[in-house]
Amino acid sequence: MDKKTVSTIAYLSRLSLNEENGEKITKDLENIIKFVDQLENADTQNIEPLASPLEKTAKTRNDEVTAKNRKETFLERSPKSNDDYFLVPRVVE
């Protein structure tokens, strides 16, 4: 990893670097690349791919209505309403 590559990455990432940060970031990027290179050596021959890193399934429940229908109560308490809707003054002509 050279300074030109780090400068290009910083430009594409919209980061501003000074000399002190540039050297540290160069070392950090080299360490990241070394770590990723280690992953190439991992034996994944008999491993099935996962849809999620968590091997859990989502809990399901029956789709049942549990709340009471309070439509009539709300319509009764509103200043103006008809059988189904709140009535409000016209805003747009």
N, C-alpha and C positions, 0 to 999 in steps of 0.2 A: 504494500500500500504506500503510495507516494503522496507528496503534498498536492500535486495537481489533481489526483483522484479525489482526495479529501476536499479540495476546493470546489470541484465539480459537484460532489455530493452535497456540500454545504449550500452551493448556489441553487441546486434543484430543490433543496429542502427549505430554502428561504431563511437560512441561518447565517448570522454574521460571526466570523471566527477571528480571534486575534492569534498571535504566535503561540502564546501559552496554551490556549485551548486547542489549537491545531495539532500540536504534538500529542497531547493527551488523547484527543479524538482519534488520531492516527493509530495509536497503540490500542485503544479500545476496539476500533474496527478490525484490526488485525486479530485480536483475541476472539472476536465474534466469528470471523471467518474460520479460524482454527477450530472453534467449537462446532461450527456447522460441518466442517470437513470430517469431524469424528462421527457424525451421524451417518455418513456414507458407509462406514464400516459396520453399522449395526445390521444384524441378521434379521430380516423381516420376511423370510421365505414362507413360514407357516402361520403368519399373523393376518387375520382378516381385518380389512379397513373398518374404521368406526365412523358412524355418522356424527357422533359427538364424543368428546374426550371423557365424558361421564357415562359410565355404563349403567345408567339408571333409566327407567322408563317413567314417563309422566303418569301421575295418578289420575284416574278418570273417575267420573261420578255420573249418575243418572241426570239427565236434563229434565229437572222438575221445577215447576214454579213454586217458589217458597215465599215470595212477597205478596202481600194483599194488594188487590187493585183498589187504589185510593183516588181514582179519577173523579168520581162523583163528589167526594169530599173537597178536593181542590177546586173543582168547578163551582161548587156552592159558595166557597169562600172568596172567589174572585169578584171584583166589582162588576164586570160584565162578561157574560159567557152565553153560549148556546148549548145545545146538548153534547157537543163534542169538543169545542174549542174555546180558548180564551179570546175575547173580543178586545182589540186594542185600536187606538186611533190610527188612521192612515198616515204613514210617514212619507211615502213616495207617491207622487202623482203621475 
